[in-house]
């Protein structure tokens, strides 16, 4: 088995998981701005680590708890939609890369504003 296959499978799982979260889960804790940023699948296809980014800090913990409690349902839907011999166990991980990028952009914006005020 090549890495290409696991990469394609990871992309497909990412799309399917995102679709299930947005259209089939009706948990009130799933709220705010969030994204399934990437999925890593083990070589034996037994586990899929789904990285989820949440922009609002106050909603992060509730959303991740809701996803962890719904992982059995999400796995069942994946198995039905993807027709795999073995549906991987899903693990949800908090991905703070986007929030960190937004923070860095804000800091850089403040620094450049400060430089413009010093020149005048």
Beta strands, then each sheet from edge to edge (+ up, - down):
strand 1: 34-41
strand 2: 47-54
strand 3: 89-94
sheet 1: 1+ 2- 3-
end
